[in-house]
Amino acid sequence: MEKKERSDGGSSSSISLIDLVFSWSIQDVLNTNLYKALVKKIPETFKSTAEYLNSFLAPLIEETHADLFSSMTRLARAPSREVFSVERDKDYKAPRDLFYKIVLRRDSNGSDHLVTYQPQTGDLVALTNVRPDCISDLNGPKFSYLLAYVQAVDSDNVSILSSKPVMTEQKTLLGQRSQNISQQKHTLFFVFLINMTTNIRIWKALHPDLKGGNLKMINKVIEMNGADEEDCAMCLYQKNCVTVPSFKSYGLNDSQEAVIISCINSWCCNHQNTVKLVWGPPGTGKTKIAGLLLLSLLRMKCRTITCAPTNIAALEVTSRLMRLVAGTLEYDTYGFGDIVLFGNIERMRINDHEDLLDVFLDYRVEILDKCFSPLSGWKISLVSMINLLEDPQEQYGRYLANRGLGNSDANNEMENENCDENLKDTSRNPWKKVIMESSKQKETNKKQVTHENENHSKPEKEEDRYGASLEKTNAQEAETCMDDSITLEEFVKERFSVFNERLKFCTVNLYTHLPTQFISLELVKSMMMALDMLRSLETLFNCFNFGDEGFREALADTEKGSEVSDMAKLGVIRQNCLQILKSLPLSFSVPEFTQKFLINNFCLDNACLLFCTASSSSKLSTERTRPLDLLVIDEAAQLKECESTIPFQLPGLRHAVLIGDERQLPAVIHSKAKFGRSLFERLVLLGQKKQLLNVQYRMHPAISSFPNNEFYDGKILDAAIVKHRSHEKRFLHGNMYGAYSFINVASGKEQLDHLPGRKNMVEVAVVCKIVASLFNEFTGTKQRICIGVISPYKAQVLAIQEKLEKKYTGYADSGFAVSIATVDGFQGNEKDVVIVSTVRCNINGSVGFLSNRQRANVALTRARHCLWVLGNEATFVKSNSVWKKLVADAKRRGCFFNADEDKHLAEAIVTTLIELEQFDTLLSMDSPLFKKARWRVCFSNDFWKSLASINNIESYKQMLNLLEKLSSGWRQTPDQQKNHIVVGGCFGLLEVYPVDDSLNLLWSVDIIKENSNFIQVLKVWDILPLMDIPKAERNLRILFGEYTENKISRCKYQCLEGNLVVPMKWEVEDSRTQGTGHGDESMESSSKYVPEFVENVHASGNINSFSFYLLGVVIVVIAFKFLMFKEN
């Protein structure tokens, strides 16, 4: 047994990243300035390889520290498990190699905690005696937490490297070498903090002296200082020795074809190392170009590794290549063996990508292990079929003899038959399902509640349980077989069926999964020809019952002349089948595989195209790995430069192609020292030449116009396909829902959420209403539509998901799909319709990280047919950011709309404002409530005070409905006035309209002076129950008594438009011609006298003070209203 090695990048003579992390105390972790003095800004140029690699070390440590600090602040939500038992590993050696084996308890109350935690290799965890809710729980008086690094995971069995001795130093845990914690009074928890896999791999790459690395490409990027790279003179002289494939059938534009040819020419050069930059703005076909380049390299047998920053990006570029490859293969899936995708099966969610299973490494290893099995693989199956067809009677005789003697051979045959049940029907699909379901079962097992084993033994492995079950089934079948008597015909048919299924399984999977250099196309065709012959033989077996004598005659090696009978056909086909089977090889020119890891290495070493994340490429950084020729990094601008050092050091690497766009979002990091900057971006900053893909195929021209001019200086052309009329789709009626719109949500209000970020519930309501309208259209037209809802803030995304996600999840297969994500999480995606919720709404124009141009670029370039941006015009205009330009551009192009122009959106906004108790916003003149108002409405202080005491939401709705009608010019009819509350002594000015059974609205028409005019307005004095109206009436009578006759006359004057009363306006000079004896002076003095009168009366205590606020100018905040009610 080999000694366990540390997987943290450290050795006995060097310090590792884990060693550093283990050295941090809680105080160190909480000290955000711990490494501030050591971290320097990463420069753009470097003098040496050592300076280059060392420049990333301090920022990497700082970033790891920041990640750990962030996790410590979220301990209450941290996934955790209780520990069942702990014991020292056999390789435990103090003081450094503190290896332990831990068995985790299945959580019997999984619903009590937020997340069921399944550890993964690379996890950094805390071992604590309590399930922590805050940082102080980690540093209790009796037990201080320990840090541990997960080395390996097998179901609930975890191997860890601990920062301190778990059992010897911590007497509260264990005092012996091995002990079951459940037998003690103490508990131990296994709490997830961060995963360090990628950072440890970067650490190793930054220390090439630890493992030895290929530094040729690293030196190349250090040498690149901005001067244009010259093409290799020798290659130009030789005019290249490789013929570049034709791409005419793929409809490439000039810039795309030039990129591919340039990259291939670089690979052909053996005289110098090269790094190519391919600049691909949104929609220009970066992934398509990557796919076609890789397809060309596959045809030329160029050993290439393609990396991406994330699993999603790696899967996307692999899928693109597979779609291209599928249309070029000479025979079925022959050739897939030259392509390998590898990585973490769970993080890649490979179960959701069944189309990639044929090239996924873990699946391939399982399949080839079956094909090379000595018990049921290709060789034994081929030999068994030949023996059966060559002399079936001898095989039957042996079977009878073995059965009579009770020999195990017969049982073994039946056992093999049972194994073959998994292979029936088709060749690959069953095993796809087996592996997928096996992976899903592991996920289920993580959540499944089970009782602990009474004897505290380790959890039984899934394959052990399967094997035990299989042995039991085989024994039962063999016992049944011993009692049953089968005829020669039955024996041959049964054995034939078993061997035939094996051969079908092995044949298809061998030509699918073996690299083409180990299995020729001619051999594949011969193998398939044999399967065709076997299929014909099977048809005859299944269609006729010959009887034993007839069957013997048919199998006899005799010819019947020209006689055409079923038995004659059987004999002829059998002979032909034998002939071709004997021509097939018993083995292939591959090593003898005794273990799965050998098959794993064989697949990696002999693949032509390999796909993985940049981090996972570290698996190839060994001297034993077959050298690689070319590195392609897709989405290179999102990959931290320090992380790109991992694939740049792979053995044999000579050339690299970086495909990306530095004007979109980079990697998300904490550090401010340019740690998140990509190699792509740094080389661009140095002035390195980049080849531009200058035609976009995604966005309608109305969508691409602003980002093209703002972010790409107008260099991007719209392809003919997006300018064609067919690309212009209308999913909703109205100009607001054209290809591009900025929809002003003026009534929104941003608020800080308990999660990091902000949300705007009015925008949430608008989004939901738009999506609902799209769904209503979809149900009528059945026009398929993919909708993307994106926001820069996670809190907003979660708020929208709560409203939408479950509502439409069941319609994706029918053609109505809704995806909701942050802008950062949506990079690389595209949808038919994209709705952007920008959230920010404030008086000072603050837009936070929304001002980031890269984030704005991503948000505005995801849509194919329609892009609708929701935002607050006033905020953006004050922001002095790219969003200010966007609003101005939308207005100039006639693409600016107010949300309340759509009555459905207006209703949604009003409803939300009521639910949020934002009545100050709701009663402003900018509110959708007064969108159709003919009258200006003013409110008194007494009204706001009375409003604050109302606790019935329905009363609010009735009041708002009444105000909306009054402002539009509606008045009670004579019939309604029969039940009208009569108010006397107020000069006929005061009106009292019922709101509901308990409340009444007191209002009147008044006159105000605005510029050179007197205008009628509505003044709302109060909202009161019937019993309080007399007191208010007395106070108002005093106030109205100060009005002049001219003012009272004008207040009572009604101008009708149909059934509606509309406000009147008089010019100041016109009042002199009224002949009332009271001219402008009296009107003005009256108007001016009211506030002074109010103040005087208020001082004497005879009447409440009235201060009128024109809505939209000054609003009194009443949000405390419902809060007080809820507390009571």
Secondary structure, 3 states (H helix, E strand, C coil): CCCCCCCCCCECCECCHHHHHHCCCHHHHHCCCCCCCCCCCCCCCCCCHHHHHHCCHHHHHHHHHHHHHHHHCCHHHCCEEEEEEEEECCCCECCCECEEEEEECCCCCHHHCCCECCCCCCEEEEEECCCCCCHHHHECCCCECEEEEEEEEECCEEEEEECCCCCCCCCCCCCCCEEEHHHCCCCCEEEEEEECHHHHHHHHHCCHHHHCCCCHHHHHHHHCCCCCCCCCHHHHHHCCCCCCCCCHHHCCCHHHHHHHHHHHHHHHCCCCCEEEEEECCCCCCHHHHHHHHHHHHHHCCCCEEEEECCHHHHHHHHHHHHHHHHCCCCCCCCCHHHEEECCCCCCCCHHHCHHHHHHEHHHHHHHHHHHCCCCCCHHHHHHHHHHHHHCHHHHHHHHHHHHHHCCHHHHHHHHHHHHHHHHCCCCCHHHHHHHHHHHHHHHHHHHCCCCCCCCCCCCCCHHHHHHHHHHHHHHHHHHHHHHCCCCHHHHHHHHHHHHHHHHHHHHHHHHHHCCHHHCCHHHHHHHHHHHHHHHHHHHHHHHCCCHHHHHHHHHCCCCCCCCCCHHHHHHHHHHHHHHHHHHCCCCCCCCCCCCHHHHHHHHHHHCCEEEEECCHHHHHCCCCCCCCCEEEEECHHHCEHHHHHHHHCCCCCCEEEEEECCCCCCCCCCCCCCCCCEHHHHHHHCCCCCEECCEECCCCHHHHHHHHHHHCCCCCEECHHHHCHHHCCCCCCCHHHCCEEEEECCCCCEEECCCCCEEEHHHHHHHHHHHHHHHHHHHHHCCCEEEEEEECCHHHHHHHHHHHHHHHHHHCCCCEEEEEEEHHHHCCCCEEEEEEECCCCCCCCCCHHHHCHHHHHHHHCCEEEEEEEEECHHHHHHHCCHHHHHHHHHHHCCCEEEHHHCHHHHHHHHHHHHHCCCHHHHCCCCCHHHCCCCCCEEECHHHHHHHHCCCCHHHHHHHHHHHHHHHHCCCCCHHHHCCCCCCCCCCCCCEEEECCCCCEEEEEEEEEEECCEEEEEEEEEEEECHHHHHHHHHHHHHHHCCCCHHHHHHHHCCEEECCEEECCEEEHHHHHHCCCCCCHHHHHHHHHHHHHHHHHHHHHCCCCCCCCEECCCCCCCCCHHHHHHHHC
